[in-house]
């Protein structure tokens, strides 16, 4: 597997700066104002600035819309069907289904992708009695607003030096779109079910991995990205542990944490843009580092246990997701109406 073969342009360097500075700014604001769910404020700017080469108003609208829609869905599900797990699972499947249908369509990919991640993580958090549902919903919405503002600010302060080539949407047959939506919804619903059964409240990285593996929208892409995700997770964890060892017991000193996070994000952004292939090793490492710093780094907590736990849980999630993806892919390909076509 050949990685980091893409030669860096001036636009690529500027994108690296946008990703590193934007995610660090989100992390800093979250820590200064003591907002909960720091992962939302750190990882969402990475998703926006890493998945979208140039932030624009359409992407901003889709991100905010995803937060609003998911907030309404989680509020209704949590309030009305929280005590009915079977019914909640069925409803969650259909919610995932239309979100993956949006992703398959192409023009609403960001809305679908952001919705899938937010809905799955929020539903899992909302199922625990200690969770303040209103705080969860409004924090996610606030994080989306802050992240969009940061992404637009970074695009304005560090603009591209030259015009990028316009994205040409891929034309898909209807049976392929049904295949992609059904496979994605099935895996997402199954992931939600397993995380509920085994009470995995502290495995956000693994939960996000099961969903990020579905973003290529087909079996071959998922298989290829699984290897990259495993490598990226290891790379992100190594950088997180290196930062923890350097900080030692000064992990509560924000003035020391911020430059280390920026340097780590800058190095991983470089790896991400060098791949020139969307979600790869660099992107997986970026999200891993963002989760470690945003969710688990605190004065009374260090990254060592969290990092080692992330590795084991993510590797297990990758293997399990691949197994179920393959089985569902074969099942859907058995019917002409849902055949992928490859």
FIDO-289233 format. One record per residue (C-alpha): residue in three letters; chain; x, y, z negated. Coordinates in pm, 1 decimal, m for minus. Each point is the difference from the previous one (the first is absolute). Layout:
(ALA,A,(X,Y,Z)) ...
//
This chain:
(UNK,A,(0.0,0.0,0.0)) (UNK,A,(165.2,321.5,119.4)) (UNK,A,(m42.6,299.1,m230.9)) (UNK,A,(106.0,365.0,0.9)) (UNK,A,(81.1,6.1,370.7)) (UNK,A,(m176.2,329.8,73.5)) (UNK,A,(230.6,299.8,47.7)) (UNK,A,(m94.3,292.4,m220.8)) (UNK,A,(m130.6,318.1,162.5)) (UNK,A,(m44.3,344.1,m153.7)) (UNK,A,(m371.0,m79.8,m45.1)) (UNK,A,(88.8,m317.8,m189.8)) (UNK,A,(227.6,185.7,m241.4)) (UNK,A,(m273.7,252.8,m65.0)) (UNK,A,(m249.6,m279.8,m64.9)) (UNK,A,(240.9,m150.8,m255.9)) (UNK,A,(15.6,334.6,m177.0)) (UNK,A,(m379.9,30.7,4.0)) (UNK,A,(m52.9,m348.4,m147.6)) (UNK,A,(262.5,32.5,m275.0)) (UNK,A,(m90.7,355.8,m99.5)) (UNK,A,(m377.6,m54.8,21.5)) (UNK,A,(m6.3,m316.9,m210.6)) (UNK,A,(238.6,153.0,m255.6)) (UNK,A,(m221.5,308.7,m24.3)) (UNK,A,(m308.7,m215.2,m60.4)) (UNK,A,(185.2,m197.0,m269.4)) (UNK,A,(123.6,321.4,m164.3)) (UNK,A,(m344.7,161.9,m12.5)) (UNK,A,(m147.4,m318.2,m144.2)) (UNK,A,(257.6,m13.8,m280.6)) (UNK,A,(m6.2,373.3,m80.2)) (UNK,A,(m379.7,6.0,m35.7)) (UNK,A,(m12.2,m347.9,m158.3)) (UNK,A,(m250.8,m139.1,250.5)) (UNK,A,(m83.1,m369.1,m29.2)) (UNK,A,(37.8,m250.9,286.5)) (UNK,A,(327.8,154.1,114.6)) (UNK,A,(25.4,m254.0,279.3)) (UNK,A,(m277.4,182.8,190.5)) (UNK,A,(199.2,325.5,m3.3)) (UNK,A,(329.7,m162.4,100.2)) (UNK,A,(m101.2,m263.8,254.0)) (UNK,A,(m276.3,187.1,187.4)) (UNK,A,(242.9,267.3,133.1)) (UNK,A,(225.3,m287.0,115.2)) (UNK,A,(m291.2,m156.3,187.8)) (UNK,A,(m97.2,329.7,163.4)) (UNK,A,(349.1,119.0,92.3)) (UNK,A,(135.9,m346.4,81.6)) (UNK,A,(m286.1,m146.1,204.4)) (UNK,A,(m78.2,324.4,182.1)) (UNK,A,(304.0,159.4,170.6)) (UNK,A,(m171.4,339.0,1.9)) (UNK,A,(m270.9,86.7,m251.8)) (UNK,A,(m307.1,167.9,151.0)) (UNK,A,(m351.9,107.1,m91.9)) (UNK,A,(m159.3,m322.6,128.1)) (UNK,A,(221.9,m211.3,m226.3)) (UNK,A,(m74.9,232.9,m292.5)) (UNK,A,(m375.1,m37.6,52.9)) (UNK,A,(24.5,m380.0,19.1)) (UNK,A,(204.0,m18.9,m322.1)) (UNK,A,(m240.6,221.2,m196.7)) (UNK,A,(m301.9,m180.6,146.9)) (UNK,A,(147.1,m335.3,m107.3)) (UNK,A,(38.2,122.6,m359.1)) (UNK,A,(m355.1,138.7,m10.2)) (UNK,A,(m159.5,m309.1,154.2)) (UNK,A,(194.8,m239.4,m224.4)) (UNK,A,(m88.3,206.2,m305.8)) (UNK,A,(m370.2,m26.1,79.5)) (UNK,A,(28.4,m372.4,75.8)) (UNK,A,(194.1,m81.4,m317.5)) (UNK,A,(m232.0,214.4,m209.2)) (UNK,A,(m308.4,m179.8,130.5)) (UNK,A,(157.3,m347.2,m13.4)) (UNK,A,(146.7,50.4,m344.7)) (UNK,A,(m317.7,148.9,m139.5)) (UNK,A,(m260.0,m231.1,151.7)) (UNK,A,(171.3,m331.6,72.2)) (UNK,A,(293.5,m14.4,m241.7)) (UNK,A,(m164.9,m279.2,m199.4)) (UNK,A,(m87.2,m204.4,312.1)) (UNK,A,(334.1,m124.1,137.5)) (UNK,A,(m140.9,m214.3,283.0)) (UNK,A,(m219.7,279.4,134.3)) (UNK,A,(286.8,246.3,m41.3)) (UNK,A,(229.3,m224.4,202.9)) (UNK,A,(m253.2,m26.2,284.5)) (UNK,A,(m49.0,376.5,11.2)) (UNK,A,(377.0,55.8,m14.9)) (UNK,A,(44.8,m230.9,300.9)) (UNK,A,(m237.7,206.7,212.6)) (UNK,A,(165.7,322.7,m114.2)) (UNK,A,(338.5,m139.2,101.5)) (UNK,A,(m150.6,m120.6,327.5)) (UNK,A,(m102.5,343.1,123.6)) (UNK,A,(331.8,150.5,m116.4)) (UNK,A,(200.9,m254.6,197.9)) (UNK,A,(m234.3,60.9,294.8)) (UNK,A,(102.8,368.0,m18.7)) (UNK,A,(365.9,m104.4,m3.4)) (UNK,A,(m48.6,m229.4,299.4)) (UNK,A,(m163.9,280.7,195.1)) (UNK,A,(323.0,199.3,m21.5)) (UNK,A,(m125.1,358.4,m18.7)) (UNK,A,(m107.4,m50.2,m363.4)) (UNK,A,(297.9,m214.0,m103.1)) (UNK,A,(115.9,234.8,m277.6)) (UNK,A,(m349.4,23.9,m149.1)) (UNK,A,(m33.4,m378.5,0.3)) (UNK,A,(349.8,m66.0,m133.4)) (UNK,A,(m26.3,254.9,m280.9)) (UNK,A,(m350.0,m124.7,m85.9)) (UNK,A,(107.2,m364.3,m16.0)) (UNK,A,(286.4,77.3,m239.1)) (UNK,A,(m200.5,238.2,m218.0)) (UNK,A,(m309.5,m219.6,m19.0)) (UNK,A,(189.9,m316.4,m90.6)) (UNK,A,(218.2,162.2,m267.3)) (UNK,A,(m285.4,204.6,m148.0)) (UNK,A,(m238.6,m296.7,m10.5)) (UNK,A,(263.8,m201.2,m184.3)) (UNK,A,(67.2,279.1,m251.5)) (UNK,A,(m371.3,73.6,m41.4)) (UNK,A,(m73.7,m358.9,m104.2)) (UNK,A,(190.9,39.8,m327.8)) (UNK,A,(m196.0,140.2,m297.8)) (UNK,A,(282.0,232.7,m107.6)) (UNK,A,(m10.4,186.5,332.4)) (UNK,A,(m170.3,339.4,11.2)) (UNK,A,(m181.7,m35.6,332.7)) (UNK,A,(m62.7,372.8,46.8)) (UNK,A,(365.7,80.1,m66.4)) (UNK,A,(109.0,m268.4,247.3)) (UNK,A,(m227.4,129.0,276.8)) (UNK,A,(81.1,368.0,m44.4)) (UNK,A,(373.7,m63.0,m44.6)) (UNK,A,(6.7,m187.0,330.8)) (UNK,A,(m189.4,284.0,168.3)) (UNK,A,(225.9,263.0,m156.8)) (UNK,A,(309.7,m198.9,100.6)) (UNK,A,(m125.9,m12.7,360.2)) (UNK,A,(m55.6,376.7,4.3)) (UNK,A,(343.2,64.7,m151.2)) (UNK,A,(166.9,m247.1,237.6)) (UNK,A,(m165.2,150.1,308.8)) (UNK,A,(104.3,347.7,m117.5)) (UNK,A,(356.9,m121.1,m52.5)) (UNK,A,(8.9,m170.0,341.5)) (UNK,A,(m128.1,312.9,175.3)) (UNK,A,(246.0,216.1,m196.4)) (UNK,A,(292.0,m225.4,94.5)) (UNK,A,(m108.3,8.2,365.8)) (UNK,A,(m9.8,379.9,m12.3)) (UNK,A,(332.4,45.9,m185.3)) (UNK,A,(190.2,m277.0,183.8)) (UNK,A,(m158.6,m10.3,346.6)) (UNK,A,(111.7,m220.3,288.5)) (UNK,A,(264.8,156.7,220.9)) (UNK,A,(m164.9,m129.6,318.5)) (UNK,A,(m339.9,m127.7,109.6)) (UNK,A,(m63.5,m369.4,m64.1)) (UNK,A,(m150.3,m233.7,255.8)) (UNK,A,(m375.7,m32.2,m40.4)) (UNK,A,(m136.7,m325.5,m137.7)) (UNK,A,(m177.4,m211.6,261.4)) (UNK,A,(m274.7,m212.6,m161.5)) (UNK,A,(m3.0,m368.5,92.6)) (UNK,A,(m305.6,m138.8,176.0)) (UNK,A,(m134.2,m308.5,m176.7)) (UNK,A,(m259.4,m255.8,95.2)) (UNK,A,(m305.9,m22.1,m225.1)) (UNK,A,(76.3,m355.6,m114.4)) (UNK,A,(347.9,107.5,m108.9)) (UNK,A,(m144.9,289.0,m202.7)) (UNK,A,(m243.3,m239.8,m170.2)) (UNK,A,(291.1,m236.0,m71.1)) (UNK,A,(207.0,278.5,m158.8)) (UNK,A,(m286.2,135.9,m211.5)) (UNK,A,(m112.4,m341.6,m126.7)) (UNK,A,(350.7,m120.0,m79.7)) (UNK,A,(85.8,320.8,m184.7)) (UNK,A,(m324.9,7.7,m198.1)) (UNK,A,(29.2,m368.3,m93.3)) (UNK,A,(356.6,34.3,m133.6)) (UNK,A,(m78.2,326.2,m182.1)) (UNK,A,(m307.6,m150.9,m168.0)) (UNK,A,(192.3,m315.5,m89.6)) (UNK,A,(282.9,210.8,m144.6)) (UNK,A,(m249.1,194.3,m213.1)) (UNK,A,(m155.7,m325.9,m121.9)) (UNK,A,(332.7,m157.2,m98.2)) (UNK,A,(118.1,311.1,m182.4)) (UNK,A,(m324.7,m4.2,m197.5)) (UNK,A,(12.0,m372.5,m81.5)) (UNK,A,(360.8,6.6,m122.0)) (UNK,A,(m33.9,338.7,m174.4)) (UNK,A,(296.7,152.2,185.1)) (UNK,A,(m45.7,358.1,m118.5)) (UNK,A,(372.6,80.0,16.1)) (UNK,A,(76.9,m124.1,352.1)) (UNK,A,(m75.6,303.2,213.7)) (UNK,A,(303.1,m61.2,222.5)) (UNK,A,(m111.9,m354.9,78.6)) (UNK,A,(m357.1,115.2,59.7)) (UNK,A,(115.1,274.6,236.0)) (UNK,A,(224.3,m251.3,178.5)) (UNK,A,(m290.5,m231.4,81.5)) (UNK,A,(m168.4,295.2,173.2)) (UNK,A,(303.6,156.6,167.2)) (UNK,A,(76.0,m335.8,162.6)) (UNK,A,(m333.4,30.3,180.6)) (UNK,A,(78.9,336.6,160.7)) (UNK,A,(152.5,m153.5,318.1)) (UNK,A,(m356.7,m136.2,48.6)) (UNK,A,(103.6,m342.0,139.9)) (UNK,A,(174.3,m319.7,m111.2)) (UNK,A,(327.4,47.2,190.2)) (UNK,A,(33.9,353.2,m131.7)) (UNK,A,(m76.5,m109.5,m354.7)) (UNK,A,(260.2,m277.0,19.9)) (UNK,A,(264.1,241.9,127.9)) (UNK,A,(m82.4,267.4,m257.7)) (UNK,A,(5.2,m254.3,m286.4)) (UNK,A,(373.1,m50.5,47.4)) (UNK,A,(56.8,374.2,16.4)) (UNK,A,(m218.2,58.6,m306.9)) (UNK,A,(202.3,m250.7,m203.7)) (UNK,A,(327.6,161.2,107.3)) (UNK,A,(m136.4,350.1,m64.2)) (UNK,A,(m127.3,m93.7,m345.2)) (UNK,A,(341.3,m132.9,m95.0)) (UNK,A,(166.6,315.0,134.1)) (UNK,A,(m241.6,228.5,m187.0)) (UNK,A,(41.4,m194.3,m324.8)) (UNK,A,(381.5,8.4,27.2)) (UNK,A,(m6.4,379.6,37.7)) (UNK,A,(m248.1,28.8,m288.6)) (UNK,A,(220.2,m211.4,m226.0)) (UNK,A,(309.7,196.0,103.8)) (UNK,A,(m176.4,323.1,m95.4)) (UNK,A,(m108.4,m152.5,m333.5)) (UNK,A,(354.9,m114.3,m80.2)) (UNK,A,(134.8,343.8,88.9)) (UNK,A,(m258.3,174.6,m218.0)) (UNK,A,(42.8,m254.5,m282.4)) (UNK,A,(m223.5,134.0,m280.9)) (UNK,A,(m50.6,344.1,157.6)) (UNK,A,(m287.7,m118.8,219.0)) (UNK,A,(m226.8,251.3,m175.5)) (UNK,A,(211.2,295.2,118.3)) (UNK,A,(m191.0,121.0,305.7)) (UNK,A,(284.2,226.7,111.9)) (UNK,A,(218.9,m310.5,41.6)) (UNK,A,(m267.5,m226.1,149.1)) (UNK,A,(m106.6,239.1,279.0)) (UNK,A,(332.2,19.7,191.7)) (UNK,A,(53.0,m377.3,m29.5)) (UNK,A,(m347.8,m66.3,138.6)) (UNK,A,(58.6,244.7,287.2)) (UNK,A,(333.4,m163.0,91.2)) (UNK,A,(m157.2,m348.2,m8.0)) (UNK,A,(m295.6,109.9,213.1)) (UNK,A,(233.7,173.7,246.0)) (UNK,A,(208.6,m315.4,47.1)) (UNK,A,(m308.6,m216.2,50.0)) (UNK,A,(m159.1,257.0,233.4)) (UNK,A,(314.0,m24.8,210.6)) (UNK,A,(m48.0,m378.0,18.1)) (UNK,A,(m368.5,48.8,86.3)) (UNK,A,(52.3,235.5,294.3)) (UNK,A,(297.2,m204.4,127.6)) (UNK,A,(m232.9,m297.4,51.0)) (UNK,A,(m238.7,205.5,215.2)) (UNK,A,(m263.5,m267.6,m52.2)) (UNK,A,(m254.5,132.5,m247.5)) (UNK,A,(m34.5,m223.7,m304.9)) (UNK,A,(335.7,m172.1,m38.5)) (UNK,A,(274.9,m57.6,m256.1)) (UNK,A,(53.3,369.9,m66.6)) (UNK,A,(m368.8,74.0,m44.9)) (UNK,A,(m42.7,m297.7,m235.6)) (UNK,A,(298.1,118.4,m203.6)) (UNK,A,(m142.2,354.8,m13.4)) (UNK,A,(m335.6,m114.0,m138.6)) (UNK,A,(170.2,m234.5,m248.3)) (UNK,A,(221.4,277.9,m135.5)) (UNK,A,(m300.8,234.4,m12.9)) (UNK,A,(m201.8,m251.5,m202.3)) (UNK,A,(288.5,m66.5,m240.9)) (UNK,A,(61.7,367.7,m72.7)) (UNK,A,(m359.7,121.0,23.8)) (UNK,A,(m164.6,m269.5,m210.5)) (UNK,A,(260.7,m158.5,m225.9)) (UNK,A,(277.8,249.0,m79.6)) (UNK,A,(m73.6,168.8,m333.7)) (UNK,A,(196.9,100.1,m313.6)) (UNK,A,(m127.0,m306.3,m188.6)) (UNK,A,(34.6,m240.1,292.3)) (UNK,A,(280.9,m98.7,236.4)) (UNK,A,(4.2,m144.5,347.3)) (UNK,A,(194.1,m320.7,m63.5)) (UNK,A,(m286.7,m229.3,m98.7)) (UNK,A,(m237.4,176.0,239.4)) (UNK,A,(246.1,m35.5,288.7)) (UNK,A,(64.4,m370.1,m57.7)) (UNK,A,(m373.0,m61.8,m40.5)) (UNK,A,(m63.6,188.9,325.6)) (UNK,A,(236.5,m229.6,191.5)) (UNK,A,(m152.9,m325.7,m121.7)) (UNK,A,(m361.3,114.0,34.7)) (UNK,A,(51.9,149.2,346.6)) (UNK,A,(178.3,m307.3,134.0)) (UNK,A,(m285.9,m218.0,m126.8)) (UNK,A,(m255.1,240.2,153.1)) (UNK,A,(179.6,m14.3,335.9)) (UNK,A,(m0.8,m380.5,11.0)) (UNK,A,(m365.2,m26.5,m108.1)) (UNK,A,(m113.8,270.5,244.7)) (UNK,A,(181.2,m164.2,290.6)) (UNK,A,(m160.1,m335.2,m78.8)) (UNK,A,(m353.7,139.3,m9.8)) (UNK,A,(62.7,223.9,303.3)) (UNK,A,(107.5,m298.8,204.9)) (UNK,A,(m301.3,m208.5,m104.5)) (UNK,A,(m249.4,279.3,70.9)) (UNK,A,(176.0,86.0,327.8)) (UNK,A,(m35.2,m361.0,117.6)) (UNK,A,(m362.5,m14.1,m112.5)) (UNK,A,(m94.9,321.5,182.1)) (UNK,A,(183.1,m112.2,313.3)) (UNK,A,(m224.4,m304.7,8.0)) (UNK,A,(m290.9,217.7,114.5)) (UNK,A,(m12.8,190.0,328.1)) (UNK,A,(m174.0,299.1,m163.6)) (UNK,A,(290.7,55.0,m242.7)) (UNK,A,(296.4,m129.0,200.4)) (UNK,A,(305.2,223.0,m19.4)) (UNK,A,(100.1,m64.4,359.1)) (UNK,A,(362.5,m95.6,m48.8)) 
//
